[in-house]
Amino acid sequence: MRPEDLNYHHLLLFWSVAREGSLTRASARLGLAPATVSAQLRQLEASLEEPLFDRQGRRLVPTEAGRVALGYCDGIFGLGRELLQAVRGGGGGGPVELRVGVASVLPKLVAKDVLLPVFELDRPVRVVAREDSAERLVASLAVHELDLVLSDAPVGLARGLRLFTHALGASAVAVYAARDLAAALRPDFPGSLDGARVLLPGGGTTLRPALDGWFAGRGLRPEVVGEFEDSALLKAFAQAGVGAIAAATDIEAELRGRYGLERVGPLEGLEERVFAVTAERAPAHPAVRAVLGAATGRPVFTGGRPARAAAGPRARRP
């Protein structure tokens, strides 16, 4: 088989099925009949002289040859998207589109601080943000539907995906509460947290188990009156005086101004961290470079400090 005989439409079908893990779901997404997709996959396997999928229960899982093909497809269709962006304005002075995924557990005030550098570029940038679970976002990143994912935890290799984690920054953590509650908790802090009403982030965050361990290590048993995956909702209930929260000290000005929260005291030894995940070690996208470059040149959080390199591959200026 000659390279020029390769059917790229068949590759697209294979790529879609591999991403979805299901012939039915991929067919629905492509708007094609499952029988059509199945027949064209068989043609691709015949031309490559290798089976590309194994069935494991209800899922179609790439074979060893399929994993090799999937890696090349990621590059092929990623370059295709870059070509479209360049031709449609990305390379001619028009707005640069940044498709960024923000993990639902990451505080939005933190995500905002991380993304602000992209608006300092000489060229205009249009940010298209999507919020979802980190797992779903990195899957979209791997197939180049996103340019960047922001998360509160490093992302390792998953399902054979070749991704790169950049440690952007870290901030100290403190307890905040509405004025009256903050005044009541300050005396004898942190002992005053024992039995105090608190609002905690959901279990999907990295901060939650750290908080649980911090309380347990000091023999403190606060009354948990709410658990929230949505950080904005968490702060809104704190604003209403329902309970105290733990948050990054580097967003304190906004906690005060937007939510009327006051600092009670520091949680010594705890940090809130943020990571960028990319599909390339040294991304070419100018807005992604701006995010990573800001982290290497200065802390992402105002008043923060760079995260330790041990948390993931060190971000470096491309």
Secondary structure, 3 states (H helix, E strand, C coil): CCHHHCCHHHHHHHHHHHHHCCHHHHHHHHCCCHHHHHHHHHHHHHHHCCCCEEEECCEEEECHHHHHHHHHHHHHHHHHHHHHHHHHHHCCCCCEEEEEEEECCCCHHHHHHHHHHHHHCCCCEEEEEEEECHHHHHHHHHCCCCCEEEECCCCCCCCCCCCEEEEEEEEEEEEEEEHHHHHHHCCCCCHHHCCCEEEEECCCCCHHHHHHHHHHHCCCCCEEEEEECCHHHHHHHHHCCCCEEEEEHHHHHHHHHHHCEEEEEEEEEEEEEEEEEECCCCCCCHHHHHHHHHHHHCCCCCCCECCCHHHCCECCCC
